[in-house]
Amino acid sequence: MAKFGLIGRNIAYSFSKRFFSEKFERENLVHTYENFDISSIQKFQKILQETPHLKGLNVTIPYKEEIIPFLDSLDADAEKIGAVNTIKISEEGKLIGYNTDHFGFQKSLEAFLPLRQKTALILGTGGASKAVAYALHKLGFEFKFVSRKKTTAGLLYSEMDKSTIENHPLIINCTPLGTFPNIADCPPLSYHFLTKNHLLFDLIYNPAETEFLKRGKIQGAQTTNGLKMLELQAEKAWEIWNS
């Protein structure tokens, strides 16, 4: 029997535990999947020490970047992205970091392409936004990061005028704003500038329709949540664990 799990904080709602537990049952696999809800990344070593037969882990907010110093090596994509959401534990006990977020995002986005132009706004600057940026770059998009704090390569929410929003038909929410139970929250965009030419992609999947997506839909924009992306990245993680 092999054990798998998810590293994160406040992850009782997690998609991964349900997804893999159902997969194991459906495929008659005697594996288990556990949530490792930790208040600090420093507790990661304790999980490794106290969990025998651990073969693979997923990593979620807020540890996709903080986990990297604890790993023995990184896959080429994860190294370029600078964030890890999947860990394979080798037979020798080596920890190898991968990123399957970029794969899941790219595959789920491709169903909506082409858009009017290949320009995007990425809301947020954490680990998930880095994977999204990597995928967009591979697809030939130009993009800007948007955040509450000024960065050298990005915009502040307050700097986004009508022209900025009109000229970026793809807007991706990579922040946790709007996640259950805080479903009334949303990124502080000027939503009234959105049009039917826009696609709003929210990495959140709980609730299925966030306030961000609702406001986009009112303006006629196409909308999609992060569920398909999650399913795709989870299947990719499973491939990695079994390779």
N, C-alpha and C positions, 0 to 999 in steps of 0.2 A: 504493500500500500504506500502510495506517495501522498505527501501533503503539499498544499499550495495555499496562498493567502494574499491578502491586501494590506499594505502599509499605508497608513494615513491618519488623519485626525478628524474626529466627529464623522465617522463613516458608517454609522448604523444603517443609513439609507442605501448603502452601496449596491450598485448594479452587479458588480463582479461576483459577489458571494452567491447571489441567486442564479446568475448566468451559469457559473461553473458547477454549482451543486446540481442544477437541473441537467446539465450536460452529462455529468458523471452518472446520474441515475438513468438517463435515457440510453447511454451507451454501455450500461452495466460495468462501470469502472469503480473499483473499490478505493477511490481517492477521496480526500476531504479538502475543503476550502474554508479558510478561517479569516475573519477580520482581525487584524492586529492594530487596534486603535491606540496610538501612542501620543503622549503630550509633548514629547521631544524626540528628535531623531537620535539622540544619545542612547535611547532605549532599544535601538535596533539590534545591537550586539546581543542583548539579553534574549531577544526572540530567537536568534540563531542558536544560542547556547541551549535554550530550553525547548526547542521544537525539533525532535528527531525526524528523519525521513523527509525533511523539507527539500523540495525539488525546484520550486519556482515561486516568484512573488510578483504581484503587481504593485505599483506605487502611485499614489494620488496626492492631491493637495494636502499639506503644503510642502511635501518632501521630494518632489521630482528633481530638484536641483541639489538640495541638501544631502541626498543619499549618495551622491557621486564619490565623495572621499572615502566611503566605506567599501567601495567595490574594488575588485582586483583588476578589472579591465572593462573597456567600453567597446561596443560595436561601432563601426565607422559612422553610421548615421547618428547614433546617440552622441558621439563625440562632437560631431559638427553642430548638432542642435544645442547641446549643453543641458540636456534634461533626459531623465530616465523614467520610464513608466513600467518596465518589465525587467525582472532579474532572473537569470538562469543560474541554478546552482549545480555545478559540474559534479561528477562522481568523486573528484578529488577535493570537493568543497570550495572550489573557486567561485567567486561571485562575478558574473558577467552582466553588464548593463546594456539594455536595448531600449529603443524608442519605437513603439508601434502606433503612437498617436498620429504621427504624420501620415502613415499608411492609411489608417482608418479615416482620417479627415479627407485626404486626397480622393480616395475611392468614393466616399459619400458625396463629396462636392461635384465630382465628374458627372453625376446624374443630372445636374442643373446647368451644365455648360453647353454652349458658350453663352456668356453674358455680353452686354452691350460693349463693354471694354474690360481689359484685364487690369483693373485697379481695385485695391481693397483697403479697408481700414480694419486693423486688428485692435480690438478693445482689450487692454490688459497687457502686462509685460512679464508674466510668470512663465513657468515651465510649459504650460499648454500653448501659450502664444508663440513660444519659440518653435514648437513642432508645427504649428499652423504656418508660420512664416517660412519654414523649410519646405513644406509642401507647396505653398504658393510660388516660391522661387522656382521649384521644379516644373510647375505648370506655366511659367513665364509671366506671372503677375508682378506688377509693381505694387508696393504696399507701404502703409505708414502705421506705426504703433500709436495708440491713443491711451493716455493715462491721466491720473489726477495730479501726478508729480511730473515736473519737466524733465525730459531726457534729451540727450543730444540728437537722437534719431527720430524723435516722436513729437506728437502734438498733445496739447492739453485739450480736454473736452471743451473748455471755454473758447478755444481757438478754431473750432470747427464751424465755419459759416455755411451758408446755402451752397456756395460754389464747391466747397470741399466735399460736402455730402453728395451733391449731384454728380460730381466727377469720380465718385468711388461707389460703383453699383453693388459691390460685395462688402458687407459689414459683418464681421465675426465677433461674437461676444465670447471672450476667453476668461472673463472674470466670473466669480461665483455669485454675482449680484442677481437675485431672483430665484436662487435655489430654495427649495422647500427647507424650513417652514417660512422663510422670509420672501414669500411670493409676490409681495407688492413692490419689491425693490427692482430697479432696472438701471442700466448705465445712463448717465445724464446727457443724452443726445438731444438735439433739436429734431424730434421725430417728425414735425410738420413739414420738413424739407424732403422726406422720403417720397418716392413715387413707385409706380408699377414697374419701373426699370430696375428696382433694387431687389437683391436677395439678402435677407437677414438669416444668418446661420448662428444658432446658439449652441454652444457645447454642452449646456445644461440639458438634462433629460427628465428631471423631476422638479417642477411639474412638466408635463409634456408640452404645454404652451406657456412660456414665461411672459411676464409683462413686456419685456423687450420684443418678443414675437407678436404679441397682441397689438402693440402700438404700431408695429410695421404693417401688420395685416390691415389695420384701419386705413392706412395710407395707400393700400393696394399692392404692397410689396409681396414678393414670394417669401415664404418662411420655412425653415426646417430646424428641428432640434438635433441634439447630439446622440440620439439612441442608435442610429445606424452606424455612426462612427465608432461608438463603444463596442457594438457587436463585432465589427470588422477588426478593431484593434485587439479585442479579446481572442478572436480566432487566430490572429497572427501570433499572439503571445503563446497560445497553445502549441502552434507549429514550432516555435522557438524552443519551448520546454521539451518537446519530443524529438528535436533534431539531434 
